Amino acid sequence: MDNRRSRPPLILSLKDNTPFIEESWFGKRLRIGREVEIQLKRHCERCMIITVDPESGPRQPSLLKAVVKERNNYFGVYVSVIKTGDIQAGDEVFLID
């Protein structure tokens, strides 16, 4: 899936490639770079906007149907910002309790 369909504010590249591992981190915090901390809150429920092709606009309803069927309509997580700051591509990310 093209990441732009879900409009993520942040995409992480993890060493552990376990699918949806972030769902085991609810209630925990991530430190990004030197300053930023976020807390993982809950699942993100998806709406029909993920069916819209970000390049050309046509809808692909089968995508939302697959997310509903395979993931109980969850794809991504909501977070709260604990400490603000600047982040850059390539910053290290640490899971903290």
N, C-alpha and C positions, 0 to 999 in steps of 0.2 A: 504494500500500500504506500502511496506517495505520502510522506509525512505531512505535507501541507494540508491534506484533507482534514486532519485532526487539529490543526492550528496550535501546535505545541509551543509554549514559550521557551522550553528547554528540552533538549534531547541529549541523553547521556550515552556514552559508549563505555560499556562495562567489561571488565576482564572475565567475569562469570557470565556465560551466555545462556543461563537458565531463563527460559521464557517467563515473563511476568514476575520475576523475582522481586521487583519493587513492591508487590502486593504483600510481601512478608515483612515489610519495613514500616507499616502503618504505626504511628505513634513515635517513630524514631526520627532523628534529624540527619541531614546531610550537610557537610561543610563543603563549600565550593570555593576553590582558591584560598585566599588568606582571610577573607572577611565574611563572606555570605553564608548564612545558615538558613535552611528551610526545614520544615517539619512535614512529613508525609501524613496526610489526613485520611483519605478514603478513595474508593474507586471513582472514576469518572464515567458517568453514564453517557452514552452517545446518542445523538439526535441525527436527523436526516442530512445534516450539512456534510457529513463524511461521504455521502453519495455523490456530491457535486465535484466534478473534475475541476481542479484549480486552474488548469490551462485553458480549457475550452468551454466549460460550463455544463455539458450534458451530465445527467444523473445516472448512477449505477446502483439501483435499489438492492441488488444482490449483495453488495458490500455490507450494508446495515443488517440485512437478514442474516448474513454469516456471523457478524459480531453478536447479534442477539442469540443465535443458536449456539455458537461455540464458546462465547464468553459471557453469557447472561447479560448482554448489552454493556459490558464494562470494557473499556480500552483506555489506558492511561490512568493517572492518579491526580488528585487535587493535593496541593501543598499550601502551607502558610509560610510567609516570610518571617523569620525570627530576627535575622540581622541582615540589613541591606549592605550593599557595596557593589563594586565593579567585578564583573567576571569576564573572562576572555576564553575564546576557543582554546582548548588544550589545557585549561586549568584542571588540577587534580580534584577529585571528589572523594570525600571520606564519609563513611557511615559512622555516626556517633550515636550512642544511646542516651 
